[in-house]
Amino acid sequence: MNPEVEKLEQTYPSVDLAYTFAVASYDVALKRLDIVDNRLQTVLALGATISLSVPALASARGLGFSSGWFVAAAFAFASAMILGTFARVTGSIILINPSRLYNKWLHFSEWEFKKNFICYAGEHFEANRALAGMRGWATTLVVMFFILEGLLLTVWASLPRP
C-alpha cells in the first residue's frame, strides 16, 4: 500500500462513516430541490389561474383596460411569470456521474474511492443547496409580484367608472 495513503487513513479514520452520509446527501438534495420546485410551480399555476380570470370578471363589470393601474398589474404578472419560469429552467441538480467513476476512479483503493467521493459529494451538495436556495428566493419574489399585482388590481377595480 502507498505510504501516503496509509498516513491519510490514519489521519482520517472515519472515512467509512462519512461515506454513508455522503451517498445519502444526494437523496437529501433531490428531495429538497423537488420540494422547492413543486412550491414554485404551484405558486406560478395558482397565480396564473387567478390573474387570468381577472380580465373576464372586470369586463363583466365594465372596467376599462387602458388604466395605468391595470397596465402596472399586468407588468407585475408578467414579471412574476418570467422570473418564475427563469428560475425553474436555470441550473440543474448535480449528481455523481457513473461513467466518471468508471473512467477515472476505478483504479483507487476502496478507502481512496470513498475519500474522493466524500469530497465530490460535499461540493455537489453545496451547489445543489445553492440552487435550491436560489429557487426558494425566486419563489418568494414571485409571490411578492403576485401580491403587488393583486394590490394594483384592487386599486384599479375600485376606481370610479367614467
Salt bridges, closest charged atoms under 4 A:
ASP16 OD1 - LYS114 NZ 3.00
ASP27 OD2 - LYS31 NZ 3.26
ASP37 OD1 - ARG135 NH1 2.96
GLU110 OE2 - LYS114 NZ 3.05
GLU126 OE1 - ARG129 NH2 2.91
